[in-house]
Amino acid sequence: MAAASPVALRMRRSRARRRQGNVIVNLEIGPDATADLVTLGWLTAPDRGNKDALARALTHLIERAIWAHVTSSTGSQGQVCFTCGLQGTTVDALISLGWLQADCAGNVDAIAKAFRRFAGRALDVARRGALDLWNIRRR
């Protein structure tokens, strides 16, 4: 029996992946996205050009988003938004850090606004790598 050609082997692997529910997608990842992945700790700087490392980083990021129940929706201004469930400890942390007033602990809109502001600041700090952006007063 003759050995299978490389094309036939590739097709067998493709069919096996489909049977298992796996898919392969092609993505074009720009330098800003890879820089953000490095800054946020999902990817190491030397691996920015490594396709396997980048695929692992994106897979882990996606798995974490699924674990956190992050869902996508389109905002009123055509912006992409995400929703996720917050634990009570997160609300407590927002209060203790001064992002949310204690009397708003039960107000969903106030919590969402405080969390968005906090997350925006966290991303800004992560992108710039400057701790002083938090405006934390030293004791």
Stockholm file with secondary structure:
# STOCKHOLM 1.0

chainA/1-139         MAAASPVALRMRRSRARRRQGNVIVNLEIGPDATADLVTLGWLTAPDRGNKDALARALTHLIERAIWAHVTSSTGSQGQVCFTCGLQGTTVDALISLGWLQADCAGNVDAIAKAFRRFAGRALDVARRGALDLWNIRRR
#=GR chainA/1-139 SS CCCCCHHHHHHHHHHHHHHHTCCCCCCCCCHHHHHHHHHTTSSCGGGTTCHHHHHHHHHHHHHHHHHTTCEEEECTTSCEEEECCCCHHHHHHHHHTTSSCGGGTTCHHHHHHHHHHHHHHHHHHHHHTCGGGGCCCCC
#=GC SS_cons         CCCCCHHHHHHHHHHHHHHHTCCCCCCCCCHHHHHHHHHTTSSCGGGTTCHHHHHHHHHHHHHHHHHTTCEEEECTTSCEEEECCCCHHHHHHHHHTTSSCGGGTTCHHHHHHHHHHHHHHHHHHHHHTCGGGGCCCCC
//
